[in-house]
Amino acid sequence: MSSLPAPQASRRTVLRGTAALAGAVGVCGAAGACQGAGGGRPSATPTAPVELGDPGEVPVGGAKLYREQRVVVTQPAKGEYKAFSAVCTHAGCVVDSVKDGKVRCPCHGSEFEVATGKVLQGPAGAPLPSVPVRETGGKLIAGPEA
């Protein structure tokens, strides 16, 4: 039985692999957008009431991203609020911007319509889930009733 030497990776192959790993860690770490593997994903929508703050922060005819709470709130008409999960339905990344009527995911470029949560551009195939939202005591509250 002959013993062949194990193939060795070239310096270029090792450097490419290291650069790819560093890039992935950098994107997930810096953006805080990627979900950890193995530990499971947190719920895409609040499981308890979450205080968002002053309703005046959401422009009439526009929207505001509450990234930490993982919620996007729109105000289609004065005093009328709608909310959607800010967790992309493609890979679980948290969206990073609301601009020109679109909610954008930084991970793979999915875009959603801010007024409905509908997918405008994939790879996401499902709309952003609706989140109950209400104004109570001068504050916006997202999630289920307590």
N, C-alpha and C positions, 0 to 999 in steps of 0.2 A: 504494500500500500504506500503510495507516494504522498508526500505532504507538500502541497502547494502553498506558497506564501499568500497570506491574506491580502486582498486588494487594498490599496491605500488611496484615500481621497486626495485629490490635488489641492494645493494651497488655494487655488481659485474657488474650488467647490466648497471648501470649508469657509472661506470668507463670504461667499454668496449666502450660504446657510445662516451664518452669524448675522449678516446684514438684514436678511429677511426676518429673523427672529427679533432682532432689535427694533426693526420697523414696526412689527406687530405689537410688541410690548409698548413702544412709544405711542402709537395711536390709541391703544386701549387705555394706557396709563394717563396720558395727557388729556385725552378727551373725556375719560371716565365713562365712555359710551358702551364698552363691551361688557357682557355679563360673564361672570366666572363660570368655568366648566366644573362639573362634578358637584358643586354645592347647590345646584339648581338655580332657577331664576326666581327672583321675587315676582309677586303678582304684577301684571301689567296695569292693573287698575287699583286704586286705593281700597283696602279692605276695612278701613275705619275712616271716620270723618277726618279731613285734613284742612286746616285753616290756611288759606292762600293769601289773605290780606285784603286791602282796600279795593272794592270793585272799580273805583275810578282809575286804577292802573290798567284796566282792559279797555282799549279804545273802542268806541262805537264804530261798527263796520270793520273792526280789526280783531286782533288776537294777541294773547300774551302767553309765552312759554314759562311755566314754573318747572324748571329742570329738576331741581332737588326733589320736588313732590311728584315728578313724572306725569305732569298734567298740562294740557294746552287748553286755554279757555278763550272762547270767542264771545263777542257781543254784537250779534247781527243787527239788533235794534236797541235803543236805549232801555236799559233795565232788563233785557232778555239775554240770558247767558246759556251757552252750550259748552260742554267740555268733552275732551277725548284723551285717551291715554297718550303719553309722549313716548311710549315704548314701541319701536318699529315692529311690525308683525312679521318681518322677514327673519331677522336674526337676534332680536331682543335688544338692540342698541337703543339708547335714548337719543331722541331727535335733538338737533342743535340749533335750529333756527326756524323762525316764522317770518316769511317775507313774501310780499306780493301775492297774498292769498294761498301760499303753499307752506306746508310743514316739511322740512327736509331732514333726512337721516344722513349722518356723516359717514356711516360705515360702508354702504354700498350704493348710495345715491337715490334711494327710494324717495318719492315725493307724494304727499297727501294733500287733498283739498282741505283747507282750514275750516270751512263752513260745515263739512259733512264727514270728514275723516276718510273719504273715498280715495283709493289709490289713483294717482295721476301718472306715476312712472314707477316701474318695478326696479328691482326684483320682487318687492313685496307683492303678495297676491291677495291679501285680505285688508280691509279697511282698519283704521285705528278704532279700537273699541270705545263706545260712548261711556262717559263717566257722569253720574249724577252731580249736579252743581246747583247751589242755591245761595242767595244772599240772606244772611241772618245777622242781625245786630250790627249792620254796617261792615260786615266781613263776608268774603266769598268762602264758602265751604264746599269742598269736593269730596265725593265718596258717599257711601251709604249713610242713611240717618242713624244716629246713635241709639 
